[in-house]
C-alpha cells in the first residue's frame, strides 16, 4: 500500500475555490442587506420574498430551473474558452444563431415527424450553427491574431442583424410584426410529463441537456488528450507549441465548442423556455453567463450550482415588489457578487493566510509531540494519519505548558 505522506502540502495551507466563491456570495448578500436597509426596508423580508418567488411551489421551482438552463450552458461556454486562454464574450450572438436555426427548423419541418427524430435534428443543427459561429472568431484569432473579444463583439451584432432580417423573411408573425410566429408545443423542447410534473412551468428537456453538457465538458477537459492540449495552450501557449501541441487548431476547436454550447443555450431558450423570437433584442443571458462561470470557478459542477443561484435571484426578484423593495435590488446584489468574484485574489489571500496560520500551528504541535516521544524522523515523512495524532497530542502538551506558566 502506498503511504500518503505530508511533504508539506501547499493545498493544506490554501483555501478551496468553493470557500472563495461562497465568500463572494455572502459578501454580495451582505451588501444587498445594506442596500435594503438604506431604503428603510427589512432585508430579511426581502430575501424571504426572493426565495418565495423562486422556490415556493413546484411551478416556481420549475421556472427557476428553466431560467437556470441557459445560464448553465452559457457558463460552460465561457469556461471552456477560458480554459484555452480565450474570453468568449460572443455568447449572446451564438445564442441568437442557435435560436434562429432551431426556430426556422421548427416552422419548416413536418409536424408529424416523430420527436425522437425531430429533437436530435434541431439540437445537432443548432449546435453546428453555433460551432461555425464560434469557429469564425477562433479562426481570426489563430490566423490573424484578431483578439477574440473584438471579433466576438462584432459577431454578436452580426448575429443580431441576421436575426433581424431572418425573422421577417422566414418566420414573421403576421399579427405582430416584431416577433416570430409561436412555435407549436410539439416542436419545442417542452414535454407534457415535465409540464404536468412541475405545474405547467417552463422547465423542458433543455435542463437535462445542460446536465449532460456539464458531464461532457468535464470529461473532455479532464479525461481526454484534447482537453489536456486545450488547458496546456491556456496555461502557456508558447510552451504548448514547443511541446508539439498545435496551438492554432486548439484555439479554433475551443471556440467552436464554446459556440456550440452557447447556441444550445439559445435553442433551449427560444424553443423551450420561450416559443418565439423578438426582433431587436440581444439576450442578456450571454453576459450573465460570464458571471456564472467566474463564480463557479470555471468548473462544470461549480457552474451548475452558480447558475441555479443566479436563477433563484432572477426568478425571485419579481416578488420583491410585494414588500415595497425595488426589483433592481436583486440586480444590484448580482452585480455586487460579480464584483467580489472579480476580486477573488484578495479573498483567496485572506483565506490562505488563515489556513496557513492554522496549518503552521498544527505543525508546531506535531513537532512538540514528536520531541517528547523521541521521534526524530522528518515531519515531511509522516503519514497524514500519524500527523493528525501527533498534532492532537501536541496541542494538549502546548496547552499544558501554557497553563503551567
C-alpha positions as CSV (number, residue, x, y, z in Angstrom):
1,X,0.0,0.0,0.0
2,X,1.3,3.4,-1.0
3,X,2.0,5.7,2.0
4,X,0.3,9.0,2.0
5,X,3.0,11.4,3.1
6,X,2.6,15.0,4.0
7,X,5.5,16.6,2.2
8,X,4.3,20.0,3.5
9,X,1.3,20.1,1.0
10,X,0.5,23.6,-0.1
11,X,-3.1,22.6,-0.6
12,X,-3.3,22.1,3.2
13,X,-2.5,25.8,3.5
14,X,-4.8,27.1,0.8
15,X,-8.5,27.8,0.7
16,X,-10.5,25.8,-1.8
17,X,-12.2,27.7,-4.7
18,X,-15.5,26.8,-3.1
19,X,-14.7,28.8,0.0
20,X,-13.7,31.8,-2.1
21,X,-16.9,31.6,-4.2
22,X,-19.1,31.3,-1.1
23,X,-17.3,34.3,0.4
24,X,-18.2,36.4,-2.7
25,X,-21.8,35.3,-2.4
26,X,-22.1,36.0,1.3
27,X,-20.4,39.4,0.8
28,X,-22.8,40.2,-2.0
29,X,-25.8,39.2,0.1
30,X,-24.5,41.3,3.0
31,X,-24.2,44.3,0.6
32,X,-27.7,43.6,-0.5
33,X,-28.9,43.8,3.1
34,X,-27.2,47.1,3.5
35,X,-28.9,48.5,0.3
36,X,-32.3,47.3,1.6
37,X,-31.7,48.9,5.0
38,X,-30.7,52.2,3.3
39,X,-34.2,52.4,1.8
40,X,-35.8,51.7,5.1
41,X,-36.9,48.1,4.4
42,X,-36.4,44.8,6.2
43,X,-33.7,42.8,4.4
44,X,-34.9,39.5,5.9
45,X,-38.3,40.1,4.4
46,X,-36.7,41.0,1.1
47,X,-34.7,37.8,0.8
48,X,-37.7,35.8,2.1
49,X,-39.7,37.1,-0.8
50,X,-36.9,36.3,-3.3
51,X,-36.9,32.7,-2.1
52,X,-40.7,32.6,-2.1
53,X,-40.9,33.9,-5.6
54,X,-38.4,31.3,-6.8
55,X,-39.0,28.2,-4.7
56,X,-42.4,28.4,-3.0
57,X,-44.1,25.7,-5.2
58,X,-43.3,23.2,-7.9
59,X,-44.3,25.6,-10.7
60,X,-41.9,28.3,-9.5
61,X,-39.1,25.7,-8.9
62,X,-39.6,24.5,-12.5
63,X,-39.5,28.1,-13.8
64,X,-36.3,28.7,-11.8
65,X,-34.7,25.6,-13.2
66,X,-35.9,26.6,-16.7
67,X,-34.3,30.0,-16.4
68,X,-31.1,28.5,-15.0
69,X,-30.7,26.2,-18.0
70,X,-29.4,28.9,-20.3
71,X,-27.1,30.2,-17.6
72,X,-25.6,26.7,-17.1
73,X,-24.9,26.3,-20.9
74,X,-23.5,29.9,-21.3
75,X,-21.3,29.4,-18.2
76,X,-19.9,26.2,-19.7
77,X,-19.3,28.0,-23.0
78,X,-17.4,30.9,-21.3
79,X,-15.5,28.5,-19.1
80,X,-14.5,26.2,-21.9
81,X,-13.0,29.0,-23.9
82,X,-11.3,30.4,-20.8
83,X,-9.5,27.1,-20.2
84,X,-7.8,27.7,-23.5
85,X,-6.9,31.3,-22.5
86,X,-9.7,32.8,-24.6
87,X,-12.5,35.1,-23.4
88,X,-15.7,34.3,-25.2
89,X,-17.8,37.4,-24.9
90,X,-19.9,36.5,-28.0
91,X,-22.2,34.1,-26.3
92,X,-25.2,36.4,-26.9
93,X,-24.7,36.2,-30.7
94,X,-24.1,32.5,-30.6
95,X,-27.4,32.2,-28.6
96,X,-29.2,34.1,-31.4
97,X,-27.7,31.8,-34.1
98,X,-28.7,28.7,-32.2
99,X,-32.2,30.2,-31.6
100,X,-32.9,31.3,-35.2
101,X,-31.6,27.9,-36.5
102,X,-33.9,26.0,-34.2
103,X,-36.8,28.3,-34.8
104,X,-36.7,28.1,-38.6
105,X,-36.4,24.3,-38.5
106,X,-39.3,24.2,-36.1
107,X,-41.5,26.0,-38.6
108,X,-40.5,24.1,-41.7
109,X,-40.0,20.5,-40.5
110,X,-43.3,18.5,-40.7
111,X,-45.4,18.5,-37.5
112,X,-46.0,14.7,-37.9
113,X,-42.2,14.0,-37.7
114,X,-41.5,11.7,-34.7
115,X,-40.0,13.7,-31.8
116,X,-37.3,11.0,-31.5
117,X,-36.0,12.2,-34.9
118,X,-37.0,15.8,-34.7
119,X,-35.3,16.7,-31.5
120,X,-31.9,15.4,-32.4
121,X,-32.1,17.2,-35.7
122,X,-32.7,20.7,-34.2
123,X,-30.2,20.1,-31.4
124,X,-27.4,19.0,-33.8
125,X,-28.3,21.7,-36.3
126,X,-28.3,24.5,-33.7
127,X,-25.0,23.3,-32.2
128,X,-23.4,23.0,-35.6
129,X,-24.5,26.6,-36.5
130,X,-23.1,27.9,-33.2
131,X,-19.9,25.9,-33.7
132,X,-19.4,27.6,-37.1
133,X,-20.1,31.0,-35.5
134,X,-17.6,30.3,-32.7
135,X,-15.1,28.9,-35.2
136,X,-15.0,32.2,-37.1
137,X,-13.7,34.0,-34.0
138,X,-11.2,31.2,-33.4
139,X,-10.0,31.3,-37.0
140,X,-9.5,35.1,-36.9
141,X,-7.6,34.7,-33.6
142,X,-5.4,31.8,-34.8
143,X,-4.6,33.0,-38.3
144,X,-4.6,36.8,-38.0
145,X,-4.2,37.3,-34.2
146,X,-7.5,39.3,-34.1
147,X,-8.4,39.5,-30.4
148,X,-11.4,37.3,-29.6
149,X,-13.1,40.0,-27.5
150,X,-13.2,42.3,-30.5
151,X,-14.2,39.6,-33.0
152,X,-16.9,38.1,-30.8
153,X,-18.4,41.5,-30.0
154,X,-18.6,42.2,-33.8
155,X,-20.1,38.8,-34.4
156,X,-22.7,39.5,-31.7
157,X,-24.0,42.4,-33.8
158,X,-23.7,40.4,-37.0
159,X,-25.9,37.7,-35.5
160,X,-28.3,40.4,-34.2
161,X,-28.9,41.8,-37.7
162,X,-29.1,38.4,-39.3
163,X,-31.9,37.6,-36.9
164,X,-33.4,41.0,-37.6
165,X,-33.5,40.0,-41.3
166,X,-34.4,36.3,-41.0
167,X,-37.5,36.7,-38.7
168,X,-39.5,38.8,-41.3
169,X,-38.1,36.8,-44.1
170,X,-38.9,33.3,-42.8
171,X,-41.0,33.2,-39.6
172,X,-42.7,36.6,-39.0
173,X,-45.9,36.7,-37.1
174,X,-48.5,38.5,-39.3
175,X,-50.3,39.9,-36.3
176,X,-47.2,41.3,-34.5
177,X,-44.6,42.5,-37.0
178,X,-41.6,42.4,-34.5
179,X,-42.0,38.8,-33.4
180,X,-41.8,35.4,-34.9
181,X,-44.9,33.1,-35.1
182,X,-45.2,31.0,-31.9
183,X,-43.8,27.5,-32.3
184,X,-46.2,24.6,-31.9
185,X,-45.5,23.0,-28.5
186,X,-44.8,19.6,-30.1
187,X,-41.9,21.3,-31.9
188,X,-40.4,22.8,-28.8
189,X,-38.2,21.1,-26.1
190,X,-41.2,21.0,-23.7
191,X,-42.7,17.7,-22.7
192,X,-46.2,17.0,-21.3
193,X,-44.8,14.9,-18.5
194,X,-42.4,17.6,-17.3
195,X,-45.1,20.3,-17.7
196,X,-47.6,18.2,-15.6
197,X,-45.0,17.3,-13.0
198,X,-44.0,21.0,-12.4
199,X,-47.4,22.6,-12.6
200,X,-47.1,24.0,-16.1
201,X,-43.7,25.6,-15.6
202,X,-41.2,26.4,-18.4
203,X,-38.9,23.6,-17.5
204,X,-38.1,21.4,-20.5
205,X,-35.7,18.9,-21.9
206,X,-33.1,21.7,-22.2
207,X,-32.3,21.3,-18.4
208,X,-31.4,17.7,-18.9
209,X,-29.3,18.7,-21.9
210,X,-27.5,21.2,-19.7
211,X,-26.7,18.5,-17.1
212,X,-25.4,16.2,-19.9
213,X,-23.2,19.0,-21.2
214,X,-21.8,19.5,-17.7
215,X,-20.6,15.9,-17.7
216,X,-19.4,16.2,-21.3
217,X,-17.3,19.3,-20.7
218,X,-15.8,17.7,-17.5
219,X,-15.0,14.6,-19.4
220,X,-13.4,16.5,-22.3
221,X,-11.3,18.7,-20.1
222,X,-10.2,16.1,-17.5
223,X,-10.2,12.7,-19.3
224,X,-9.1,13.4,-22.9
225,X,-6.0,14.4,-24.8
226,X,-7.9,17.2,-26.4
227,X,-8.7,18.6,-23.0
228,X,-5.1,18.4,-21.9
229,X,-4.0,20.2,-25.0
230,X,-6.6,22.9,-24.6
231,X,-5.6,23.5,-21.0
232,X,-1.9,23.5,-21.9
233,X,-2.5,26.2,-24.5
234,X,-4.4,28.2,-21.9
235,X,-1.6,27.9,-19.4
236,X,1.2,28.9,-21.8
237,X,0.7,28.7,-25.5
238,X,4.4,29.1,-26.2
239,X,5.4,26.1,-24.0
240,X,2.5,24.2,-25.5
241,X,3.7,24.9,-29.0
242,X,7.2,23.9,-28.0
243,X,5.8,20.6,-26.7
244,X,4.3,19.9,-30.1
245,X,0.7,20.9,-29.5
246,X,-1.0,22.5,-32.4
247,X,-1.9,25.8,-30.8
248,X,-3.9,27.3,-33.7
249,X,-6.0,24.2,-34.1
250,X,-6.7,24.2,-30.3
251,X,-7.8,27.8,-30.4
252,X,-10.3,27.1,-33.3
253,X,-11.6,23.9,-31.7
254,X,-12.1,25.6,-28.3
255,X,-14.1,28.5,-29.8
256,X,-16.1,26.1,-31.9
257,X,-17.1,24.0,-28.9
258,X,-17.8,27.2,-26.9
259,X,-20.0,28.4,-29.7
260,X,-21.9,25.1,-29.9
261,X,-22.6,25.2,-26.1
262,X,-23.9,28.8,-26.3
263,X,-26.0,28.1,-29.4
264,X,-27.6,25.2,-27.5
265,X,-28.5,27.7,-24.8
266,X,-30.2,29.7,-27.5
267,X,-32.1,26.7,-28.6
268,X,-33.3,25.9,-25.1
269,X,-34.3,29.5,-24.6
270,X,-36.2,30.2,-27.9
271,X,-37.5,26.7,-28.5
272,X,-38.0,25.7,-24.9
273,X,-38.2,28.3,-22.2
274,X,-40.0,30.6,-24.7
275,X,-41.5,29.7,-28.1
276,X,-40.9,33.0,-30.0
277,X,-38.0,35.2,-31.1
278,X,-38.2,39.0,-31.0
279,X,-36.5,41.4,-33.4
280,X,-34.1,44.0,-31.9
281,X,-33.4,42.1,-28.7
282,X,-29.9,40.9,-27.6
283,X,-30.2,38.2,-24.9
284,X,-28.7,39.3,-21.6
285,X,-28.0,35.7,-20.7
286,X,-25.0,35.8,-22.9
287,X,-23.4,38.2,-20.5
288,X,-24.8,36.8,-17.3
289,X,-23.1,33.5,-18.1
290,X,-19.8,35.2,-17.7
291,X,-20.6,35.9,-14.1
292,X,-21.8,32.4,-13.7
293,X,-18.5,31.0,-15.0
294,X,-16.5,33.3,-12.7
295,X,-18.5,32.5,-9.6
296,X,-18.3,28.7,-10.4
297,X,-14.5,28.9,-10.8
298,X,-14.9,27.7,-14.4
299,X,-15.6,24.1,-13.2
300,X,-18.8,22.3,-14.5
301,X,-20.0,21.5,-11.1
302,X,-19.4,25.0,-9.8
303,X,-21.1,26.5,-12.9
304,X,-24.2,24.3,-12.4
305,X,-24.8,25.5,-8.8
306,X,-23.8,29.0,-9.6
307,X,-26.4,29.1,-12.4
308,X,-29.1,27.8,-10.1
309,X,-28.2,30.5,-7.6
310,X,-28.4,33.3,-10.2
311,X,-31.6,31.7,-11.5
312,X,-33.1,32.0,-8.0
313,X,-32.2,35.6,-7.8
314,X,-33.6,36.4,-11.2
315,X,-36.8,34.5,-10.8
316,X,-37.4,35.7,-7.3
317,X,-36.8,39.4,-7.8
318,X,-40.3,39.9,-9.2
319,X,-41.7,39.1,-5.7
320,X,-39.8,41.9,-4.1
321,X,-42.4,44.4,-5.2
322,X,-44.8,43.0,-2.5
323,X,-42.5,44.3,0.2
324,X,-42.0,47.7,-1.5
325,X,-38.4,46.9,-2.3
326,X,-37.4,47.8,-5.9
327,X,-36.7,44.7,-8.1
328,X,-33.4,46.4,-9.1
329,X,-32.1,45.5,-5.7
330,X,-31.7,41.9,-6.9
331,X,-29.7,43.1,-9.9
332,X,-27.6,45.1,-7.6
333,X,-26.9,42.0,-5.5
334,X,-25.9,40.1,-8.6
335,X,-23.6,42.9,-9.7
336,X,-22.0,43.1,-6.2
337,X,-21.4,39.3,-6.2
338,X,-19.8,39.7,-9.6
339,X,-17.6,42.5,-8.2
340,X,-16.4,40.4,-5.2
341,X,-15.9,37.4,-7.5
342,X,-13.7,39.5,-9.8
343,X,-11.6,40.4,-6.7
344,X,-11.2,36.7,-5.7
345,X,-7.4,37.2,-5.5
346,X,-8.0,39.4,-2.4
347,X,-10.5,36.9,-0.9
348,X,-8.1,34.0,-1.7
349,X,-5.2,35.8,0.0
350,X,-7.4,36.4,3.1
351,X,-8.4,32.8,3.4
352,X,-5.0,31.4,2.5
353,X,-3.5,33.4,5.4
354,X,-6.0,31.9,7.8
355,X,-5.4,28.4,6.5
356,X,-1.6,28.8,6.5
357,X,-1.7,30.0,10.1
358,X,-3.8,27.0,11.2
359,X,-1.5,24.6,9.4
360,X,1.6,26.1,11.0
361,X,0.0,25.8,14.4
362,X,-0.7,22.1,13.8
363,X,2.8,21.6,12.5
364,X,4.3,23.2,15.7
365,X,2.1,21.0,17.9
366,X,3.1,17.9,16.0
367,X,6.8,18.7,16.4
368,X,6.3,19.2,20.2
369,X,4.7,15.7,20.4
370,X,7.5,14.2,18.3
371,X,10.2,15.7,20.6
372,X,8.5,14.3,23.7
373,X,8.3,10.8,22.2
374,X,11.9,11.0,20.8
375,X,10.7,10.7,17.2
376,X,13.5,12.2,15.1
377,X,12.0,11.4,11.7
378,X,11.4,14.4,9.4
379,X,7.9,15.7,9.8
380,X,7.6,15.6,6.0
381,X,7.8,11.8,6.0
382,X,4.8,11.3,8.4
383,X,1.6,9.9,7.0
384,X,-1.5,12.1,7.3
385,X,-2.9,9.8,10.0
386,X,0.2,10.0,12.1
387,X,0.5,13.7,11.6
388,X,-3.1,14.1,13.0
389,X,-2.3,12.0,16.0
390,X,0.9,14.0,16.8
391,X,-0.9,17.3,16.2
392,X,-3.6,16.3,18.7
393,X,-1.1,15.2,21.3
394,X,1.0,18.3,20.7
395,X,-1.9,20.7,21.2
396,X,-2.6,19.1,24.6
397,X,1.1,19.4,25.5
398,X,1.3,23.1,24.5
399,X,-1.9,23.9,26.3
400,X,-0.5,22.2,29.5
401,X,2.8,24.1,29.2
402,X,0.9,27.4,28.8
403,X,-1.2,26.7,31.9
404,X,2.0,25.9,33.9
405,X,3.4,29.3,33.0
